[in-house]
Amino acid sequence: MNLQSDESRTNTVGLCATCTHSRKIQSDRGSIFFLCQLSENDPAFPRYPRLPVLSCPGYVPAPASPA
């Protein structure tokens, strides 16, 4: 199992790693994708954006999880 640190995941995924509108999807084969939930109502947002996402007009940081 390949576990990445939060910092490493943020570098490879970009903004989607910390966005409220992003949902992590894992396929049966173990591939990981990030679904942009804004795409459900706005066609300007791709369902599965190319990573890393470096800028996005819909980005909203997710609330910090308690430590």
C-alpha positions in Angstrom: 0.0 0.0 0.0 1.4 3.4 -1.0 0.6 6.0 1.5 1.4 9.6 0.7 1.8 12.4 3.2 -0.6 15.3 3.0 2.0 17.6 1.7 3.0 15.2 -1.1 -0.6 14.6 -2.1 -1.2 18.4 -2.3 1.8 18.7 -4.6 0.6 15.9 -7.0 -3.1 16.7 -6.8 -3.1 20.4 -6.4 -6.1 22.3 -5.1 -8.4 19.4 -5.3 -6.6 17.7 -2.3 -8.0 20.4 0.0 -11.2 21.6 -1.8 -14.6 21.4 -0.3 -16.1 20.5 -3.7 -13.7 17.6 -4.4 -14.5 14.0 -3.6 -11.8 11.3 -3.8 -12.9 8.2 -5.8 -11.0 4.9 -5.8 -11.6 2.4 -8.6 -11.8 -1.3 -8.1 -8.3 -1.5 -9.5 -6.9 1.0 -7.0 -6.7 4.1 -9.2 -7.6 7.3 -7.4 -9.5 10.1 -9.1 -10.8 13.4 -7.8 -14.4 14.2 -8.7 -15.4 17.9 -8.9 -18.9 18.1 -7.5 -19.3 21.6 -9.0 -19.5 19.8 -12.4 -22.9 18.4 -11.4 -24.5 21.9 -11.8 -22.0 23.9 -13.9 -20.5 22.5 -17.1 -17.6 24.9 -16.9 -16.1 22.6 -14.3 -14.7 19.2 -15.6 -16.0 16.2 -13.7 -12.5 14.7 -13.3 -10.0 17.6 -13.8 -6.5 17.0 -14.9 -4.1 17.0 -12.0 -2.5 18.9 -10.5 -5.1 21.7 -10.5 -3.1 24.8 -9.8 -5.9 27.4 -10.1 -9.7 27.1 -10.0 -12.4 29.7 -9.7 -14.5 27.3 -7.7 -11.9 26.4 -5.1 -13.1 26.6 -1.5 -10.7 25.3 1.2 -12.1 22.5 3.2 -12.4 23.1 6.9 -9.3 21.9 8.8 -9.9 18.6 10.5 -9.2 18.5 14.3 -5.8 17.3 15.2 
